[in-house]
């Protein structure tokens, strides 16, 4: 999450043509952190635990399978 916030601050600085440290006054890190945390929670709530980390199975008639 920290990387995302830093990246957004750098983008703000680039768009405004100012130094990164000056862009913090135009940036609400708390609001972004809350938004990211909500997105993570929503994703975790919508993803069944048993499917996380499981690769999809290949088609049955794949010649490379034994």
Secondary structure, DSSP 8 states (H G I E B T S, - for coil): -HHHHHHHHHHHHHHHTS-HHHHGGG--HHHHHHHHHHHHHHHHHHS-GGGTT------TT-TT--
